[in-house]
């Protein structure tokens, strides 16, 4: 019998909070930013670096682009943390509610993916 794993009002409150947090995040971007502000070099310069197909790509940015990407990169980091928490909650729910395979000895928290 196939079970529906879509949105459910029976989901734990912690999982629903994570969904809500994800829905409120803005733009997402990968990479890192550098602000170079050495005297005598024509004012501040902004750079964005990221990996594309195994190579590091660096792009010069305007101050406005730098600020916008800084927020998007921060959102990406938040999203990763939220998704990791959701994965942990998913495993907790599975181990708690679904029948297990027969075992000779219990599985550790690490093996269960809960640590």
FIKOLZA-1660 file (N, C-alpha, C; in steps of 0.1 Angstrom, whole numbers, plus 5000, padded with zeros to 4 digits):
% residues 115
   i   px   py   pz ch aa at
   1 5008 4988 5000  A  X  N
   1 5000 5000 5000  A  X CA
   1 5009 5012 5000  A  X  C
   2 5006 5022 4991  A  X  N
   2 5014 5034 4990  A  X CA
   2 5008 5044 4999  A  X  C
   3 5017 5051 5007  A  X  N
   3 5013 5061 5016  A  X CA
   3 5016 5075 5010  A  X  C
   4 5008 5085 5013  A  X  N
   4 5010 5098 5009  A  X CA
   4 5020 5105 5018  A  X  C
   5 5030 5111 5013  A  X  N
   5 5040 5118 5021  A  X CA
   5 5040 5133 5019  A  X  C
   6 5030 5138 5014  A  X  N
   6 5028 5152 5012  A  X CA
   6 5025 5159 5025  A  X  C
   7 5021 5172 5024  A  X  N
   7 5018 5180 5035  A  X CA
   7 5007 5173 5044  A  X  C
   8 5009 5173 5056  A  X  N
   8 4999 5167 5065  A  X CA
   8 4998 5175 5078  A  X  C
   9 4985 5176 5083  A  X  N
   9 4983 5184 5095  A  X CA
   9 4989 5176 5107  A  X  C
  10 4992 5163 5105  A  X  N
  10 4997 5155 5116  A  X CA
  10 5012 5156 5118  A  X  C
  11 5019 5164 5109  A  X  N
  11 5033 5165 5111  A  X CA
  11 5036 5172 5124  A  X  C
  12 5047 5169 5130  A  X  N
  12 5051 5175 5143  A  X CA
  12 5053 5190 5141  A  X  C
  13 5050 5197 5152  A  X  N
  13 5051 5212 5151  A  X CA
  13 5065 5217 5147  A  X  C
  14 5075 5210 5152  A  X  N
  14 5089 5214 5148  A  X CA
  14 5091 5214 5133  A  X  C
  15 5085 5204 5126  A  X  N
  15 5087 5202 5112  A  X CA
  15 5079 5213 5105  A  X  C
  16 5067 5216 5110  A  X  N
  16 5059 5227 5104  A  X CA
  16 5066 5240 5105  A  X  C
  17 5072 5242 5117  A  X  N
  17 5080 5255 5119  A  X CA
  17 5091 5256 5109  A  X  C
  18 5098 5245 5106  A  X  N
  18 5109 5245 5096  A  X CA
  18 5103 5249 5082  A  X  C
  19 5092 5243 5079  A  X  N
  19 5085 5246 5066  A  X CA
  19 5082 5261 5065  A  X  C
  20 5077 5267 5076  A  X  N
  20 5073 5281 5077  A  X CA
  20 5086 5289 5075  A  X  C
  21 5097 5286 5082  A  X  N
  21 5109 5293 5081  A  X CA
  21 5114 5293 5067  A  X  C
  22 5114 5282 5060  A  X  N
  22 5118 5281 5046  A  X CA
  22 5110 5290 5037  A  X  C
  23 5097 5290 5039  A  X  N
  23 5088 5298 5031  A  X CA
  23 5090 5313 5032  A  X  C
  24 5096 5317 5043  A  X  N
  24 5099 5331 5045  A  X CA
  24 5112 5336 5040  A  X  C
  25 5121 5327 5036  A  X  N
  25 5134 5331 5031  A  X CA
  25 5133 5337 5018  A  X  C
  26 5142 5347 5015  A  X  N
  26 5142 5354 5002  A  X CA
  26 5150 5346 4992  A  X  C
  27 5157 5354 4984  A  X  N
  27 5166 5349 4974  A  X CA
  27 5177 5341 4980  A  X  C
  28 5182 5331 4973  A  X  N
  28 5193 5322 4977  A  X CA
  28 5204 5322 4967  A  X  C
  29 5217 5322 4972  A  X  N
  29 5228 5322 4963  A  X CA
  29 5240 5315 4970  A  X  C
  30 5248 5308 4962  A  X  N
  30 5260 5301 4967  A  X CA
  30 5272 5310 4965  A  X  C
  31 5282 5307 4973  A  X  N
  31 5295 5314 4971  A  X CA
  31 5299 5322 4983  A  X  C
  32 5310 5330 4981  A  X  N
  32 5315 5338 4992  A  X CA
  32 5318 5352 4986  A  X  C
  33 5318 5362 4995  A  X  N
  33 5320 5376 4991  A  X CA
  33 5332 5381 4998  A  X  C
  34 5339 5390 4991  A  X  N
  34 5351 5397 4996  A  X CA
  34 5349 5412 4993  A  X  C
  35 5352 5420 5004  A  X  N
  35 5352 5434 5002  A  X CA
  35 5366 5439 5004  A  X  C
  36 5372 5444 4994  A  X  N
  36 5386 5449 4994  A  X CA
  36 5385 5464 4995  A  X  C
  37 5392 5469 5006  A  X  N
  37 5391 5483 5009  A  X CA
  37 5405 5489 5013  A  X  C
  38 5414 5487 5003  A  X  N
  38 5428 5492 5006  A  X CA
  38 5430 5506 5002  A  X  C
  39 5436 5515 5010  A  X  N
  39 5438 5529 5006  A  X CA
  39 5447 5529 4993  A  X  C
  40 5444 5539 4985  A  X  N
  40 5452 5542 4973  A  X CA
  40 5449 5533 4961  A  X  C
  41 5438 5525 4962  A  X  N
  41 5435 5516 4951  A  X CA
  41 5421 5519 4945  A  X  C
  42 5417 5532 4946  A  X  N
  42 5405 5536 4939  A  X CA
  42 5392 5533 4946  A  X  C
  43 5393 5532 4959  A  X  N
  43 5381 5529 4967  A  X CA
  43 5378 5514 4969  A  X  C
  44 5366 5512 4975  A  X  N
  44 5363 5498 4978  A  X CA
  44 5360 5490 4965  A  X  C
  45 5364 5477 4965  A  X  N
  45 5360 5468 4954  A  X CA
  45 5354 5456 4961  A  X  C
  46 5344 5450 4953  A  X  N
  46 5337 5439 4958  A  X CA
  46 5338 5427 4949  A  X  C
  47 5340 5415 4954  A  X  N
  47 5341 5403 4946  A  X CA
  47 5333 5392 4952  A  X  C
  48 5328 5384 4942  A  X  N
  48 5319 5372 4945  A  X CA
  48 5326 5360 4939  A  X  C
  49 5329 5350 4947  A  X  N
  49 5335 5337 4942  A  X CA
  49 5326 5326 4944  A  X  C
  50 5326 5317 4935  A  X  N
  50 5318 5304 4936  A  X CA
  50 5323 5294 4927  A  X  C
  51 5319 5281 4930  A  X  N
  51 5324 5270 4922  A  X CA
  51 5314 5267 4911  A  X  C
  52 5319 5266 4899  A  X  N
  52 5311 5262 4887  A  X CA
  52 5318 5251 4880  A  X  C
  53 5312 5239 4879  A  X  N
  53 5318 5227 4873  A  X CA
  53 5332 5225 4877  A  X  C
  54 5334 5226 4890  A  X  N
  54 5347 5223 4896  A  X CA
  54 5358 5234 4895  A  X  C
  55 5354 5245 4890  A  X  N
  55 5363 5256 4889  A  X CA
  55 5358 5268 4897  A  X  C
  56 5367 5276 4903  A  X  N
  56 5363 5288 4910  A  X CA
  56 5362 5299 4901  A  X  C
  57 5350 5306 4901  A  X  N
  57 5348 5317 4893  A  X CA
  57 5347 5329 4902  A  X  C
  58 5354 5340 4899  A  X  N
  58 5353 5352 4906  A  X CA
  58 5348 5364 4898  A  X  C
  59 5339 5371 4903  A  X  N
  59 5332 5382 4895  A  X CA
  59 5333 5395 4903  A  X  C
  60 5336 5406 4897  A  X  N
  60 5336 5419 4903  A  X CA
  60 5321 5424 4904  A  X  C
  61 5318 5430 4915  A  X  N
  61 5304 5435 4918  A  X CA
  61 5304 5449 4921  A  X  C
  62 5292 5455 4919  A  X  N
  62 5290 5469 4924  A  X CA
  62 5286 5468 4939  A  X  C
  63 5286 5479 4946  A  X  N
  63 5283 5479 4960  A  X CA
  63 5268 5473 4962  A  X  C
  64 5259 5477 4954  A  X  N
  64 5245 5473 4955  A  X CA
  64 5244 5458 4952  A  X  C
  65 5251 5452 4942  A  X  N
  65 5251 5438 4940  A  X CA
  65 5257 5431 4952  A  X  C
  66 5268 5436 4957  A  X  N
  66 5275 5430 4969  A  X CA
  66 5265 5429 4981  A  X  C
  67 5258 5440 4984  A  X  N
  67 5248 5439 4995  A  X CA
  67 5237 5429 4992  A  X  C
  68 5232 5429 4980  A  X  N
  68 5221 5420 4976  A  X CA
  68 5225 5406 4978  A  X  C
  69 5237 5402 4972  A  X  N
  69 5242 5389 4973  A  X CA
  69 5246 5385 4987  A  X  C
  70 5250 5394 4995  A  X  N
  70 5253 5391 5009  A  X CA
  70 5241 5386 5016  A  X  C
  71 5230 5392 5014  A  X  N
  71 5217 5387 5020  A  X CA
  71 5213 5374 5014  A  X  C
  72 5215 5372 5001  A  X  N
  72 5211 5359 4995  A  X CA
  72 5220 5347 4999  A  X  C
  73 5232 5350 5002  A  X  N
  73 5241 5340 5007  A  X CA
  73 5238 5336 5021  A  X  C
  74 5235 5346 5029  A  X  N
  74 5230 5344 5043  A  X CA
  74 5218 5335 5043  A  X  C
  75 5208 5338 5034  A  X  N
  75 5196 5330 5033  A  X CA
  75 5199 5316 5029  A  X  C
  76 5209 5314 5020  A  X  N
  76 5213 5300 5016  A  X CA
  76 5218 5292 5028  A  X  C
  77 5226 5299 5036  A  X  N
  77 5231 5292 5048  A  X CA
  77 5220 5289 5058  A  X  C
  78 5211 5298 5060  A  X  N
  78 5199 5295 5068  A  X CA
  78 5191 5283 5063  A  X  C
  79 5189 5283 5050  A  X  N
  79 5182 5272 5043  A  X CA
  79 5189 5258 5045  A  X  C
  80 5202 5258 5044  A  X  N
  80 5209 5246 5047  A  X CA
  80 5207 5240 5061  A  X  C
  81 5207 5250 5071  A  X  N
  81 5205 5246 5085  A  X CA
  81 5191 5240 5087  A  X  C
  82 5181 5247 5081  A  X  N
  82 5167 5243 5082  A  X CA
  82 5165 5230 5076  A  X  C
  83 5171 5228 5064  A  X  N
  83 5169 5215 5057  A  X CA
  83 5176 5203 5065  A  X  C
  84 5187 5206 5071  A  X  N
  84 5194 5196 5079  A  X CA
  84 5185 5192 5091  A  X  C
  85 5178 5202 5097  A  X  N
  85 5169 5199 5108  A  X CA
  85 5157 5191 5103  A  X  C
  86 5152 5195 5092  A  X  N
  86 5140 5187 5086  A  X CA
  86 5144 5173 5083  A  X  C
  87 5156 5171 5078  A  X  N
  87 5160 5157 5076  A  X CA
  87 5161 5149 5088  A  X  C
  88 5166 5155 5099  A  X  N
  88 5167 5148 5112  A  X CA
  88 5153 5145 5117  A  X  C
  89 5144 5155 5116  A  X  N
  89 5130 5153 5121  A  X CA
  89 5123 5142 5112  A  X  C
  90 5126 5141 5099  A  X  N
  90 5121 5131 5091  A  X CA
  90 5125 5117 5096  A  X  C
  91 5138 5115 5099  A  X  N
  91 5143 5102 5103  A  X CA
  91 5137 5099 5117  A  X  C
  92 5136 5109 5126  A  X  N
  92 5129 5106 5139  A  X CA
  92 5115 5101 5137  A  X  C
  93 5108 5107 5128  A  X  N
  93 5094 5103 5126  A  X CA
  93 5093 5089 5120  A  X  C
  94 5102 5086 5110  A  X  N
  94 5102 5073 5104  A  X CA
  94 5105 5062 5114  A  X  C
  95 5115 5064 5123  A  X  N
  95 5119 5054 5132  A  X CA
  95 5108 5053 5143  A  X  C
  96 5101 5064 5146  A  X  N
  96 5091 5063 5156  A  X CA
  96 5078 5057 5152  A  X  C
  97 5074 5059 5139  A  X  N
  97 5061 5055 5135  A  X CA
  97 5060 5043 5125  A  X  C
  98 5071 5039 5118  A  X  N
  98 5070 5028 5109  A  X CA
  98 5076 5016 5115  A  X  C
  99 5071 5004 5111  A  X  N
  99 5076 4992 5116  A  X CA
  99 5091 4990 5112  A  X  C
 100 5099 4984 5121  A  X  N
 100 5113 4982 5117  A  X CA
 100 5115 4968 5113  A  X  C
 101 5126 4966 5106  A  X  N
 101 5131 4952 5102  A  X CA
 101 5135 4945 5115  A  X  C
 102 5134 4932 5115  A  X  N
 102 5139 4925 5127  A  X CA
 102 5154 4926 5128  A  X  C
 103 5159 4928 5141  A  X  N
 103 5173 4930 5143  A  X CA
 103 5177 4922 5156  A  X  C
 104 5190 4918 5156  A  X  N
 104 5195 4911 5168  A  X CA
 104 5198 4921 5179  A  X  C
 105 5203 4933 5175  A  X  N
 105 5206 4943 5186  A  X CA
 105 5201 4956 5181  A  X  C
 106 5198 4965 5190  A  X  N
 106 5193 4978 5186  A  X CA
 106 5204 4987 5178  A  X  C
 107 5199 4996 5170  A  X  N
 107 5208 5004 5162  A  X CA
 107 5212 5017 5171  A  X  C
 108 5224 5022 5169  A  X  N
 108 5228 5033 5177  A  X CA
 108 5222 5046 5171  A  X  C
 109 5222 5057 5179  A  X  N
 109 5216 5070 5174  A  X CA
 109 5224 5074 5162  A  X  C
 110 5237 5072 5161  A  X  N
 110 5245 5076 5149  A  X CA
 110 5240 5068 5137  A  X  C
 111 5238 5055 5138  A  X  N
 111 5234 5047 5127  A  X CA
 111 5220 5051 5123  A  X  C
 112 5212 5055 5132  A  X  N
 112 5198 5059 5128  A  X CA
 112 5198 5073 5122  A  X  C
 113 5209 5080 5122  A  X  N
 113 5210 5093 5116  A  X CA
 113 5204 5104 5125  A  X  C
 114 5204 5101 5138  A  X  N
 114 5198 5111 5148  A  X CA
 114 5208 5119 5155  A  X  C
 115 5221 5117 5152  A  X  N
 115 5232 5125 5159  A  X CA
 115 5240 5131 5149  A  X  C
% end
